[in-house]
């Protein structure tokens, strides 16, 4: 199937009818802060899957799953996934390891949101997006960025302007280009590097496009 930007794949508290394995699209896992604001707590690209609660025998989604990056994905019904999980020990072992990485990502994001400055959080988020988009260029509006980071739009505008003035990114009408990835990694908080370290320890080196 093809992902379309902004598509809702599963609602918080909703039943999980399918699992998704992104090929070159990617998904944001967001949770409600109140009636009008949301916060991204995780991101799923071609390294993982959407629908991990089924591995624990739970068919309800704890987060809202929103397509952030367009592209292709593989989809399987929840019933078929459960059958394959029972039949394939190697599949279960691999996905158990991915579930551990995802749980670590959720915990890392919680700490990052509480303790780190907006510039560093934005840098980390852009790097996570780059890694899953397999590209230094992607389309994101200030409104969507604020939505993902759970902060005011004006704060995102100031942070993006700061990164652009330092020559780390280029931003125009929603088109973001990472100009200097090495320096952007230095500008990011340690959460980005810590997350990559856990990923490589548990799942091995990330595949390059």
BAKERO-497404 format. One record per residue (C-alpha): chain; x, y, z; residue number from 1. Coordinates in nm, 2 decimals, decimal comma. Example, Ala and Ser with C-alpha at 12.3 -4.5 7.8 and 13.67 -1.06 7.14 Angstrom:
2
lumlum->A; xx->1,23; yy->-0,45; zz->0,78; tinu->1;
lumlum->A; xx->1,37; yy->-0,11; zz->0,71; tinu->2;
end
This chain:
209
lumlum->A; xx->0,00; yy->0,00; zz->0,00; tinu->1;
lumlum->A; xx->0,10; yy->0,37; zz->-0,03; tinu->2;
lumlum->A; xx->0,11; yy->0,61; zz->0,27; tinu->3;
lumlum->A; xx->-0,04; yy->0,95; zz->0,22; tinu->4;
lumlum->A; xx->0,09; yy->1,24; zz->0,44; tinu->5;
lumlum->A; xx->-0,14; yy->1,30; zz->0,74; tinu->6;
lumlum->A; xx->-0,33; yy->0,97; zz->0,71; tinu->7;
lumlum->A; xx->-0,44; yy->0,82; zz->1,04; tinu->8;
lumlum->A; xx->-0,36; yy->0,45; zz->1,06; tinu->9;
lumlum->A; xx->-0,49; yy->0,39; zz->1,41; tinu->10;
lumlum->A; xx->-0,65; yy->0,60; zz->1,68; tinu->11;
lumlum->A; xx->-0,56; yy->0,61; zz->2,05; tinu->12;
lumlum->A; xx->-0,78; yy->0,36; zz->2,22; tinu->13;
lumlum->A; xx->-0,89; yy->0,21; zz->1,89; tinu->14;
lumlum->A; xx->-0,87; yy->-0,16; zz->1,79; tinu->15;
lumlum->A; xx->-0,57; yy->-0,26; zz->1,59; tinu->16;
lumlum->A; xx->-0,70; yy->-0,43; zz->1,28; tinu->17;
lumlum->A; xx->-0,37; yy->-0,43; zz->1,08; tinu->18;
lumlum->A; xx->0,00; yy->-0,41; zz->1,13; tinu->19;
lumlum->A; xx->0,22; yy->-0,20; zz->0,90; tinu->20;
lumlum->A; xx->0,58; yy->-0,25; zz->0,79; tinu->21;
lumlum->A; xx->0,70; yy->0,08; zz->0,63; tinu->22;
lumlum->A; xx->0,93; yy->0,05; zz->0,33; tinu->23;
lumlum->A; xx->1,01; yy->0,41; zz->0,26; tinu->24;
lumlum->A; xx->0,73; yy->0,59; zz->0,44; tinu->25;
lumlum->A; xx->0,73; yy->0,66; zz->0,82; tinu->26;
lumlum->A; xx->0,48; yy->0,70; zz->1,10; tinu->27;
lumlum->A; xx->0,45; yy->0,92; zz->1,40; tinu->28;
lumlum->A; xx->0,32; yy->0,79; zz->1,73; tinu->29;
lumlum->A; xx->0,15; yy->1,07; zz->1,91; tinu->30;
lumlum->A; xx->-0,03; yy->1,11; zz->2,24; tinu->31;
lumlum->A; xx->-0,28; yy->1,37; zz->2,35; tinu->32;
lumlum->A; xx->-0,17; yy->1,63; zz->2,60; tinu->33;
lumlum->A; xx->-0,51; yy->1,79; zz->2,62; tinu->34;
lumlum->A; xx->-0,81; yy->1,86; zz->2,39; tinu->35;
lumlum->A; xx->-0,61; yy->2,07; zz->2,15; tinu->36;
lumlum->A; xx->-0,24; yy->1,97; zz->2,16; tinu->37;
lumlum->A; xx->-0,04; yy->1,65; zz->2,09; tinu->38;
lumlum->A; xx->0,31; yy->1,53; zz->2,14; tinu->39;
lumlum->A; xx->0,51; yy->1,28; zz->1,93; tinu->40;
lumlum->A; xx->0,65; yy->1,01; zz->2,15; tinu->41;
lumlum->A; xx->0,79; yy->0,77; zz->1,88; tinu->42;
lumlum->A; xx->0,86; yy->0,74; zz->1,51; tinu->43;
lumlum->A; xx->0,84; yy->0,42; zz->1,30; tinu->44;
lumlum->A; xx->1,03; yy->0,38; zz->0,98; tinu->45;
lumlum->A; xx->1,17; yy->0,08; zz->0,78; tinu->46;
lumlum->A; xx->1,35; yy->-0,04; zz->1,09; tinu->47;
lumlum->A; xx->1,02; yy->-0,14; zz->1,26; tinu->48;
lumlum->A; xx->0,65; yy->-0,19; zz->1,25; tinu->49;
lumlum->A; xx->0,32; yy->-0,04; zz->1,37; tinu->50;
lumlum->A; xx->0,11; yy->-0,27; zz->1,58; tinu->51;
lumlum->A; xx->0,35; yy->-0,40; zz->1,85; tinu->52;
lumlum->A; xx->0,08; yy->-0,43; zz->2,12; tinu->53;
lumlum->A; xx->-0,04; yy->-0,74; zz->1,93; tinu->54;
lumlum->A; xx->0,28; yy->-0,90; zz->2,03; tinu->55;
lumlum->A; xx->0,17; yy->-0,87; zz->2,39; tinu->56;
lumlum->A; xx->-0,17; yy->-1,00; zz->2,33; tinu->57;
lumlum->A; xx->-0,33; yy->-0,65; zz->2,33; tinu->58;
lumlum->A; xx->-0,54; yy->-0,54; zz->2,04; tinu->59;
lumlum->A; xx->-0,59; yy->-0,17; zz->2,15; tinu->60;
lumlum->A; xx->-0,35; yy->0,10; zz->2,03; tinu->61;
lumlum->A; xx->-0,20; yy->0,32; zz->2,31; tinu->62;
lumlum->A; xx->-0,11; yy->0,60; zz->2,07; tinu->63;
lumlum->A; xx->-0,25; yy->0,78; zz->1,77; tinu->64;
lumlum->A; xx->-0,06; yy->0,67; zz->1,46; tinu->65;
lumlum->A; xx->-0,02; yy->0,94; zz->1,19; tinu->66;
lumlum->A; xx->0,17; yy->0,91; zz->0,86; tinu->67;
lumlum->A; xx->0,45; yy->1,17; zz->0,86; tinu->68;
lumlum->A; xx->0,63; yy->1,05; zz->0,55; tinu->69;
lumlum->A; xx->0,47; yy->0,94; zz->0,23; tinu->70;
lumlum->A; xx->0,59; yy->0,62; zz->0,07; tinu->71;
lumlum->A; xx->0,52; yy->0,25; zz->0,05; tinu->72;
lumlum->A; xx->0,44; yy->0,00; zz->0,32; tinu->73;
lumlum->A; xx->0,35; yy->-0,36; zz->0,37; tinu->74;
lumlum->A; xx->0,02; yy->-0,43; zz->0,55; tinu->75;
lumlum->A; xx->-0,10; yy->-0,75; zz->0,72; tinu->76;
lumlum->A; xx->-0,42; yy->-0,82; zz->0,91; tinu->77;
lumlum->A; xx->-0,39; yy->-0,86; zz->1,28; tinu->78;
lumlum->A; xx->-0,52; yy->-1,22; zz->1,26; tinu->79;
lumlum->A; xx->-0,26; yy->-1,32; zz->1,00; tinu->80;
lumlum->A; xx->0,01; yy->-1,15; zz->1,20; tinu->81;
lumlum->A; xx->-0,08; yy->-1,34; zz->1,51; tinu->82;
lumlum->A; xx->-0,06; yy->-1,67; zz->1,31; tinu->83;
lumlum->A; xx->0,28; yy->-1,59; zz->1,17; tinu->84;
lumlum->A; xx->0,41; yy->-1,49; zz->1,51; tinu->85;
lumlum->A; xx->0,31; yy->-1,83; zz->1,65; tinu->86;
lumlum->A; xx->0,46; yy->-2,02; zz->1,36; tinu->87;
lumlum->A; xx->0,79; yy->-1,83; zz->1,32; tinu->88;
lumlum->A; xx->1,03; yy->-1,83; zz->1,62; tinu->89;
lumlum->A; xx->1,28; yy->-1,61; zz->1,43; tinu->90;
lumlum->A; xx->1,02; yy->-1,35; zz->1,35; tinu->91;
lumlum->A; xx->0,91; yy->-1,34; zz->1,71; tinu->92;
lumlum->A; xx->1,27; yy->-1,31; zz->1,84; tinu->93;
lumlum->A; xx->1,34; yy->-1,02; zz->1,59; tinu->94;
lumlum->A; xx->1,02; yy->-0,83; zz->1,68; tinu->95;
lumlum->A; xx->1,08; yy->-0,88; zz->2,05; tinu->96;
lumlum->A; xx->1,41; yy->-0,70; zz->2,01; tinu->97;
lumlum->A; xx->1,25; yy->-0,43; zz->1,81; tinu->98;
lumlum->A; xx->0,98; yy->-0,39; zz->2,08; tinu->99;
lumlum->A; xx->1,26; yy->-0,33; zz->2,34; tinu->100;
lumlum->A; xx->1,42; yy->-0,06; zz->2,11; tinu->101;
lumlum->A; xx->1,08; yy->0,11; zz->2,07; tinu->102;
lumlum->A; xx->1,02; yy->0,11; zz->2,45; tinu->103;
lumlum->A; xx->1,36; yy->0,26; zz->2,50; tinu->104;
lumlum->A; xx->1,27; yy->0,53; zz->2,24; tinu->105;
lumlum->A; xx->0,95; yy->0,62; zz->2,42; tinu->106;
lumlum->A; xx->1,14; yy->0,66; zz->2,75; tinu->107;
lumlum->A; xx->1,42; yy->0,86; zz->2,58; tinu->108;
lumlum->A; xx->1,16; yy->1,10; zz->2,43; tinu->109;
lumlum->A; xx->0,99; yy->1,15; zz->2,77; tinu->110;
lumlum->A; xx->1,32; yy->1,26; zz->2,92; tinu->111;
lumlum->A; xx->1,42; yy->1,47; zz->2,62; tinu->112;
lumlum->A; xx->1,08; yy->1,66; zz->2,63; tinu->113;
lumlum->A; xx->1,12; yy->1,73; zz->3,00; tinu->114;
lumlum->A; xx->1,48; yy->1,84; zz->3,02; tinu->115;
lumlum->A; xx->1,62; yy->1,96; zz->2,69; tinu->116;
lumlum->A; xx->1,61; yy->2,29; zz->2,51; tinu->117;
lumlum->A; xx->1,39; yy->2,34; zz->2,20; tinu->118;
lumlum->A; xx->1,68; yy->2,39; zz->1,96; tinu->119;
lumlum->A; xx->1,84; yy->2,06; zz->2,06; tinu->120;
lumlum->A; xx->1,50; yy->1,88; zz->2,05; tinu->121;
lumlum->A; xx->1,43; yy->2,01; zz->1,70; tinu->122;
lumlum->A; xx->1,77; yy->1,90; zz->1,58; tinu->123;
lumlum->A; xx->1,72; yy->1,55; zz->1,72; tinu->124;
lumlum->A; xx->1,37; yy->1,53; zz->1,56; tinu->125;
lumlum->A; xx->1,51; yy->1,64; zz->1,22; tinu->126;
lumlum->A; xx->1,78; yy->1,38; zz->1,24; tinu->127;
lumlum->A; xx->1,53; yy->1,10; zz->1,33; tinu->128;
lumlum->A; xx->1,32; yy->1,21; zz->1,04; tinu->129;
lumlum->A; xx->1,62; yy->1,21; zz->0,80; tinu->130;
lumlum->A; xx->1,72; yy->0,86; zz->0,91; tinu->131;
lumlum->A; xx->1,38; yy->0,72; zz->0,83; tinu->132;
lumlum->A; xx->1,32; yy->0,93; zz->0,51; tinu->133;
lumlum->A; xx->1,67; yy->0,83; zz->0,39; tinu->134;
lumlum->A; xx->1,70; yy->1,18; zz->0,26; tinu->135;
lumlum->A; xx->1,83; yy->1,52; zz->0,38; tinu->136;
lumlum->A; xx->1,52; yy->1,69; zz->0,22; tinu->137;
lumlum->A; xx->1,16; yy->1,66; zz->0,34; tinu->138;
lumlum->A; xx->0,84; yy->1,86; zz->0,37; tinu->139;
lumlum->A; xx->0,73; yy->1,97; zz->0,71; tinu->140;
lumlum->A; xx->0,54; yy->2,29; zz->0,81; tinu->141;
lumlum->A; xx->0,60; yy->2,48; zz->1,13; tinu->142;
lumlum->A; xx->0,25; yy->2,39; zz->1,24; tinu->143;
lumlum->A; xx->0,33; yy->2,02; zz->1,20; tinu->144;
lumlum->A; xx->0,66; yy->2,05; zz->1,38; tinu->145;
lumlum->A; xx->0,49; yy->2,23; zz->1,67; tinu->146;
lumlum->A; xx->0,23; yy->1,96; zz->1,68; tinu->147;
lumlum->A; xx->0,50; yy->1,69; zz->1,69; tinu->148;
lumlum->A; xx->0,71; yy->1,85; zz->1,96; tinu->149;
lumlum->A; xx->0,41; yy->1,97; zz->2,17; tinu->150;
lumlum->A; xx->0,52; yy->2,34; zz->2,18; tinu->151;
lumlum->A; xx->0,39; yy->2,67; zz->2,04; tinu->152;
lumlum->A; xx->0,43; yy->2,74; zz->1,67; tinu->153;
lumlum->A; xx->0,62; yy->3,06; zz->1,75; tinu->154;
lumlum->A; xx->0,88; yy->2,86; zz->1,95; tinu->155;
lumlum->A; xx->0,94; yy->2,63; zz->1,65; tinu->156;
lumlum->A; xx->0,97; yy->2,93; zz->1,42; tinu->157;
lumlum->A; xx->1,24; yy->3,07; zz->1,64; tinu->158;
lumlum->A; xx->1,43; yy->2,74; zz->1,68; tinu->159;
lumlum->A; xx->1,42; yy->2,67; zz->1,30; tinu->160;
lumlum->A; xx->1,54; yy->3,03; zz->1,23; tinu->161;
lumlum->A; xx->1,83; yy->2,98; zz->1,47; tinu->162;
lumlum->A; xx->1,94; yy->2,65; zz->1,30; tinu->163;
lumlum->A; xx->1,90; yy->2,81; zz->0,96; tinu->164;
lumlum->A; xx->2,11; yy->3,12; zz->1,05; tinu->165;
lumlum->A; xx->2,39; yy->2,89; zz->1,17; tinu->166;
lumlum->A; xx->2,39; yy->2,71; zz->0,83; tinu->167;
lumlum->A; xx->2,26; yy->2,38; zz->0,96; tinu->168;
lumlum->A; xx->1,94; yy->2,37; zz->0,78; tinu->169;
lumlum->A; xx->1,76; yy->2,55; zz->0,50; tinu->170;
lumlum->A; xx->1,38; yy->2,61; zz->0,54; tinu->171;
lumlum->A; xx->1,14; yy->2,76; zz->0,29; tinu->172;
lumlum->A; xx->0,76; yy->2,71; zz->0,26; tinu->173;
lumlum->A; xx->0,77; yy->2,38; zz->0,44; tinu->174;
lumlum->A; xx->1,06; yy->2,24; zz->0,25; tinu->175;
lumlum->A; xx->1,34; yy->2,15; zz->0,50; tinu->176;
lumlum->A; xx->1,69; yy->2,06; zz->0,38; tinu->177;
lumlum->A; xx->1,96; yy->1,95; zz->0,62; tinu->178;
lumlum->A; xx->2,26; yy->2,14; zz->0,50; tinu->179;
lumlum->A; xx->2,52; yy->2,02; zz->0,75; tinu->180;
lumlum->A; xx->2,43; yy->1,69; zz->0,91; tinu->181;
lumlum->A; xx->2,75; yy->1,66; zz->1,11; tinu->182;
lumlum->A; xx->2,70; yy->1,99; zz->1,28; tinu->183;
lumlum->A; xx->2,33; yy->1,93; zz->1,33; tinu->184;
lumlum->A; xx->2,42; yy->1,61; zz->1,52; tinu->185;
lumlum->A; xx->2,65; yy->1,81; zz->1,75; tinu->186;
lumlum->A; xx->2,37; yy->2,06; zz->1,80; tinu->187;
lumlum->A; xx->2,13; yy->1,78; zz->1,90; tinu->188;
lumlum->A; xx->2,10; yy->1,66; zz->2,25; tinu->189;
lumlum->A; xx->2,26; yy->1,33; zz->2,35; tinu->190;
lumlum->A; xx->1,93; yy->1,15; zz->2,31; tinu->191;
lumlum->A; xx->1,99; yy->1,11; zz->1,94; tinu->192;
lumlum->A; xx->2,32; yy->0,94; zz->1,98; tinu->193;
lumlum->A; xx->2,20; yy->0,73; zz->2,28; tinu->194;
lumlum->A; xx->1,90; yy->0,61; zz->2,07; tinu->195;
lumlum->A; xx->2,12; yy->0,51; zz->1,78; tinu->196;
lumlum->A; xx->2,36; yy->0,33; zz->2,03; tinu->197;
lumlum->A; xx->2,07; yy->0,12; zz->2,17; tinu->198;
lumlum->A; xx->1,94; yy->0,05; zz->1,82; tinu->199;
lumlum->A; xx->2,28; yy->-0,08; zz->1,70; tinu->200;
lumlum->A; xx->2,33; yy->-0,29; zz->2,02; tinu->201;
lumlum->A; xx->2,00; yy->-0,46; zz->1,99; tinu->202;
lumlum->A; xx->1,92; yy->-0,47; zz->1,62; tinu->203;
lumlum->A; xx->2,26; yy->-0,42; zz->1,45; tinu->204;
lumlum->A; xx->2,38; yy->-0,13; zz->1,22; tinu->205;
lumlum->A; xx->2,10; yy->0,06; zz->1,05; tinu->206;
lumlum->A; xx->2,07; yy->0,00; zz->0,68; tinu->207;
lumlum->A; xx->2,17; yy->0,28; zz->0,45; tinu->208;
lumlum->A; xx->1,96; yy->0,37; zz->0,14; tinu->209;
end
